[in-house]
Amino acid sequence: MLLSSASLFEFDFFEPLPIQIEVSDAPLTSDAGLLPLRQFDERIGLTKQFAAVLDDPRDPDLTEHTFLEMVRSRIFGILAGYEDQNDHDTLRTDPVFKLIADRSPEEDDLASQPTLSRFENQINIPSLKRLRVVFVDQFIASFAQPPLSLTFDLDAVDDPTHGSQQLTLFHAFYEQYQYLPLVITSAETEQVVMVSLRHGTAAASLGADDDLEYLVKRLRTAWPNVRIHVRGDGGFGNPTMYEVSERLEITYTYGLSTNAVLQRASEELLAEAVRLWDETHEPQRLFAGFWYRAGSWPVSRLVVVKAEANAQGTNRRFVVTNRAGAPRYLEATYDEYVMRGESENRNKELKCGLGMDRLSDHRFMANYFRLYLHAAAMNLLVRLRQEIADPPPAPEGDVPVAALVGAARKDYQNARRVQDPLGKGQPATWRLLLIKVAATVIVSCRRIVVRLSGSWPHRNFFEHISQHVSSRPAGPACWTG
């Protein structure tokens, strides 16, 4: 049935002419910018591999919505900012979402919220274990050639809950009911390599030793000579993580919680920093290293301490490491550890930009699966932006971009935001500049036409990315180091 074109509303704020609002009967979408991402997904096979490992107990003859269709609906919905199942009660009729799910806009509607809820609640433990395999498979396949070294960051991410989800518990430190997922990200590629959903009062490192051992063994099978380094904050600085890292023969830098022994060992360093601050009134940042053995440690380990004194007061931080050369390069060792803060930006994108904190199913296993859906959406975005990134060249001189500091680094980042807004763009930036665009979708017997507005100010981004993904050969490799 055609919709009436009669005026629905009339506004009079524009004096020369009245502004009349009408409803068009044309098939419209507000998310046409998802199409290049779907083309990219087709090239790397991310959602197809994801859905292929899920156990589907349904009778194939009675199945209307495949798991692959529902996986794509959810992952691309998350990318577009629709993190809830309820959103799909309206998206199921959207012509672009139908195309994304391999349906013609003229075919039946996509899965409704109740169907998606049953889908998420059907996922079993073997399926979740196979998803862990798929994520590592995809990470390995994303390299065109074996890497020489890899750095992984371990993070416990608080995920507040607001209902009666299974295993949501009150955490006194965060002062909230929550889950506490574990996320392992790659510093080189920014991909989420492994995720684990844990109960709300879990210790930060709970299960991290098993995940790390699985990851390292998989990587060593693919690349026997790769050097692996792991970083984690003080929540991972414990004997279990030291021992598994040393047994696996990987290097590590973990934060170390302070105690009276460490404070006494660093008093002279802090006093020197304070003295220099008093003399010069310039911020001081001093480093020292010493061998330390806690009561629960079987051996001594190297501890690097940073002591600061400035207008805000004093500050001491400790890390424990087995990095070669760390005793000689104390500041560089600590600064390399601090770079793990970049992984927290990935967690922020995952949690805030892609709605990872919307784990609102009742069953714990269903929420575990939701966590994987959000992580897959993150990886799809990260891998595409790695490929289309077009950063400006480094400033004149011999200093590489990664080594820029202070005003030079700030100037470079400002220049990149202007030239390459999507290359480092947060999910919200991608939605603003690419995903959220209205289009008309016309189906004929010969083709499907998606008609964009000629006055859309960001059409150049759409054209650039579309040309890239359309000409890109099929295959997973996207990062060459």
Residue pairs with C-beta under 8 A, 6 or more apart in sequence:
2 25
3 23
3 24
3 25
4 23
5 22
5 23
5 24
5 25
6 22
7 20
7 21
7 22
8 21
8 22
8 23
9 20
9 21
10 18
10 19
10 20
10 21
11 18
11 19
11 21
12 18
12 19
13 19
26 440
26 442
27 95
27 105
27 440
27 441
27 442
27 443
28 95
28 438
28 439
28 440
28 441
29 94
29 95
29 96
29 97
29 438
29 439
29 441
30 436
30 437
30 438
31 80
31 94
31 96
31 97
31 435
31 436
31 437
32 96
32 437
32 438
32 439
32 441
32 450
32 452
33 430
33 431
33 434
33 435
33 436
33 437
33 462
34 76
34 79
34 80
34 96
34 97
34 100
34 435
35 96
35 99
35 100
35 450
35 466
36 434
36 462
36 465
36 466
36 469
37 76
37 79
37 380
37 381
37 384
37 435
37 469
38 72
38 76
38 99
38 100
39 466
39 469
39 470
40 380
40 383
40 384
40 387
40 469
40 472
41 47
41 72
41 380
42 474
43 469
43 472
43 473
43 474
43 475
44 138
44 142
44 383
44 475
44 476
44 478
45 474
45 476
46 138
46 376
46 379
46 380
46 383
47 68
47 71
47 72
47 75
47 376
47 380
48 68
49 134
49 137
49 138
50 71
50 75
50 131
50 134
50 372
50 376
51 66
51 67
51 68
51 71
51 72
52 68
53 127
53 130
53 131
53 133
53 134
54 67
54 71
54 123
54 127
54 130
54 131
55 122
55 123
55 124
55 126
55 127
56 63
56 67
56 122
57 122
64 108
65 110
65 111
65 115
65 119
67 119
68 101
68 102
69 101
69 102
69 103
69 110
69 111
70 101
70 111
70 115
70 116
70 119
71 373
72 100
72 101
72 102
73 88
73 91
73 92
73 97
73 100
73 101
73 110
73 111
73 116
74 85
74 88
74 116
74 373
75 373
75 376
75 377
75 380
76 97
76 100
76 377
77 83
77 87
77 88
77 91
77 97
78 354
78 355
78 373
78 374
78 377
79 354
79 377
79 380
79 381
79 427
79 430
79 435
80 431
80 435
80 436
81 355
81 427
81 431
82 88
82 91
83 354
83 355
83 358
83 374
84 355
84 358
84 360
85 113
85 116
85 117
85 120
86 113
88 110
88 111
88 112
88 113
88 116
89 112
89 113
91 97
91 110
92 109
92 110
92 111
92 112
93 109
93 110
95 105
95 441
96 439
96 441
96 450
97 110
98 104
98 105
98 107
98 109
98 110
99 105
99 441
99 448
101 110
103 110
104 443
104 448
105 441
105 443
105 448
106 443
111 119
117 361
120 361
120 366
120 369
120 370
121 361
121 363
121 365
121 366
123 365
123 366
123 368
123 369
124 365
125 365
127 369
128 365
128 368
128 369
128 372
131 369
131 372
132 194
132 214
135 192
135 193
135 194
135 195
135 372
135 375
135 376
135 379
136 193
136 194
136 214
136 215
136 218
136 219
138 191
138 379
138 476
139 186
139 189
139 191
139 193
140 218
140 219
140 222
140 223
141 476
141 477
142 189
142 191
142 383
142 476
142 477
142 478
142 479
143 477
143 479
143 480
143 481
144 477
144 478
144 479
144 480
145 480
145 481
146 222
146 223
146 225
146 226
147 188
147 223
147 226
147 481
148 225
148 226
148 227
148 481
149 226
149 227
149 228
149 229
150 186
150 187
150 188
150 219
150 226
150 227
150 228
150 229
151 186
151 187
151 188
151 228
151 229
151 230
151 231
152 184
152 185
152 186
152 187
152 193
152 212
152 215
152 228
152 229
152 230
152 231
153 184
153 185
153 187
153 230
153 231
153 232
153 340
153 342
153 343
154 182
154 183
154 184
154 205
154 208
154 212
154 230
154 231
154 232
154 236
155 182
155 183
155 184
155 185
155 232
155 233
155 343
155 344
155 347
156 180
156 181
156 182
156 183
156 202
156 204
156 205
156 235
157 180
157 181
157 182
157 183
157 347
157 350
157 351
157 356
158 171
158 174
158 176
158 178
158 180
159 178
159 179
159 180
159 181
159 351
159 356
159 357
159 359
160 174
160 176
160 177
160 178
160 357
161 168
161 177
161 178
161 179
161 200
161 359
161 360
162 177
162 360
163 360
163 362
164 362
165 179
165 359
165 360
165 361
165 362
165 363
165 364
165 367
166 362
166 363
166 364
166 367
167 179
167 199
167 200
167 364
168 177
168 178
168 179
168 199
168 200
169 177
169 178
169 199
169 200
169 201
170 176
170 177
170 178
170 200
170 201
171 177
171 178
171 180
171 200
171 201
177 200
178 200
179 197
179 198
179 199
179 200
179 359
179 367
180 198
180 199
180 200
180 201
180 202
180 204
181 195
181 196
181 197
181 198
181 356
181 371
182 194
182 195
182 196
182 198
182 206
182 207
182 208
182 211
183 192
183 194
183 195
183 346
183 347
183 350
183 375
184 192
184 193
184 194
184 195
184 211
184 212
184 215
185 191
185 192
185 193
185 343
185 346
185 347
186 193
187 231
187 339
187 340
187 342
187 343
188 479
188 481
189 382
189 383
189 386
189 479
190 346
190 382
190 386
191 379
191 382
191 383
192 346
192 350
192 375
192 378
192 379
192 382
193 215
194 211
194 214
194 215
195 371
195 372
195 375
196 207
196 211
197 359
197 364
197 367
197 368
197 371
198 206
198 207
199 364
203 235
204 233
204 235
204 236
205 232
205 235
205 236
205 238
205 240
205 241
208 232
208 236
208 241
209 240
209 241
209 244
212 230
212 241
212 244
212 245
212 248
213 244
213 248
216 228
216 248
216 250
219 226
219 228
220 226
227 251
228 248
228 250
228 251
229 250
229 251
229 252
229 253
229 323
230 245
230 250
230 251
230 252
230 253
231 252
231 253
231 254
231 337
231 339
231 340
231 343
232 241
232 252
232 254
232 255
232 340
233 254
233 255
233 340
234 254
234 255
234 256
234 257
235 255
236 254
236 255
237 254
237 255
237 256
237 257
237 319
237 320
239 296
239 297
241 252
241 254
242 252
242 254
242 297
242 301
242 320
245 251
245 252
245 322
246 322
251 321
251 322
251 323
251 324
252 321
252 322
252 323
253 319
253 320
253 321
253 323
253 333
253 336
253 337
254 319
254 320
254 321
255 317
255 318
255 319
255 337
256 262
256 303
256 318
256 319
256 320
257 318
258 316
258 318
261 292
261 294
262 292
262 303
262 305
262 318
263 316
265 290
265 292
265 303
265 305
266 288
266 305
266 307
266 316
266 318
269 286
269 287
269 288
269 305
269 307
270 307
270 309
270 314
270 316
272 286
272 307
273 284
273 285
273 286
273 307
273 308
273 309
273 314
274 284
274 309
274 314
276 282
276 284
276 286
276 309
277 283
277 284
277 309
277 310
283 308
283 309
283 310
283 311
284 307
284 308
284 309
284 310
285 306
285 307
285 308
285 331
286 306
286 307
286 308
287 304
287 305
287 306
287 307
287 330
287 331
287 334
288 304
288 305
288 307
288 330
289 302
289 303
289 304
289 305
289 326
289 327
289 330
290 302
290 303
290 305
291 300
291 301
291 302
291 303
292 300
292 301
292 302
292 303
292 320
293 299
293 300
293 301
301 320
301 321
301 322
302 320
302 321
302 322
302 326
302 327
303 318
303 319
303 320
304 318
304 319
304 320
304 321
304 326
304 330
304 333
304 334
305 316
305 317
305 318
306 315
306 316
306 317
306 318
306 334
307 314
307 315
307 316
308 314
308 315
308 316
317 334
319 333
319 334
319 337
321 333
321 337
323 333
323 336
325 333
326 333
346 378
346 382
349 378
349 426
349 427
350 356
350 374
350 375
350 378
351 357
353 426
353 427
353 428
354 374
354 377
354 378
354 381
354 427
355 374
356 371
356 374
356 375
358 370
359 367
359 370
359 371
360 367
361 367
361 370
381 427
381 430
383 478
383 479
384 465
384 469
385 422
385 423
385 424
385 425
385 430
386 478
386 479
387 468
387 472
387 478
388 422
388 423
388 464
388 465
388 468
389 420
389 422
389 423
389 424
390 419
390 420
390 423
391 401
391 416
391 419
391 420
391 423
392 412
392 415
392 416
392 419
392 420
394 400
394 401
394 404
394 412
395 404
395 408
395 411
395 412
399 408
401 412
404 412
416 423
416 424
417 424
421 429
421 433
421 461
422 429
422 430
422 433
422 434
422 461
422 465
425 433
432 458
433 458
433 461
434 458
434 461
434 462
434 465
437 452
437 453
437 456
437 458
437 462
438 453
439 450
439 451
439 452
439 453
440 449
440 450
440 451
441 448
441 449
441 450
441 451
442 448
442 449
442 451
452 459
452 462
456 462
